Amino acid sequence: MKMDKPKIQEQLLEPETIAFLESKVEYKHKLIENITLDQQEASKVSFENVVFRHVTISESTLEQFEFTDVRFEHCDFSNVNLSGAFMHRIEWHNCKFVGTDFSNSRLQNVSFLHGLGDYSNFRFAHLKQVSFSESTLIGADFAYLALQKMEFSQCKIDQASLTGTKMKDLDLSDCEFDSLVLTMEDLNGCVISPHQAATFVGLMGLIIK
């Protein structure tokens, strides 16, 4: 998938130490690394031209955050509420987002590589040019997406929900799954491999004899 990468000006980044997150604060040209924040509650915080490295945030509510030209490296945002976020030209490398709530968010030119995102929630999100590569997304919720372009490459998506998401041109052929939660009418145009066909035959209530 052709995708715009973050326009990060590494030479302009300044180290930033954050003790807590406060609403309606802007961070620009920052390097944020080696910090752990727990039980944060903030909204409408913006990050532009920022690198997060080895940052852990847990059990926090961070609603309507804005990220533009940001790269996350080896971060853990598990069980964080990031609902209503805006993300443009973002890369997530080797990050954990288990149970993270991205619902009702807008993601454009966003890539997740080598991620662990089991039970993450993208329900009702707007996704345009979003890629998941070599990631584990067991039980993740991709229901009712406003989808323009999404790509799964060598991902584990067993028990993921795609209910109400139009899957035309979505290629699942190199993904691993035994079952998915979806409706048959949304499958039209989805690309699968021959060995995955039996799974979808089962969804239709048919029996192969």
Long-range contacts (C-beta under 8 A, 24 or more apart in sequence): 1-129, 1-131, 1-149, 1-151, 2-129, 3-109, 3-111, 3-129, 3-131, 4-89, 4-109, 4-129, 5-89, 5-91, 5-109, 6-69, 6-70, 6-71, 6-89, 6-90, 6-91, 7-49, 7-69, 7-89, 8-49, 8-50, 8-51, 8-69, 8-70, 8-71, 9-49, 10-51, 12-49, 13-49, 13-50, 13-51, 21-45, 21-60, 21-62, 103-141, 143-181, 162-186, 172-196
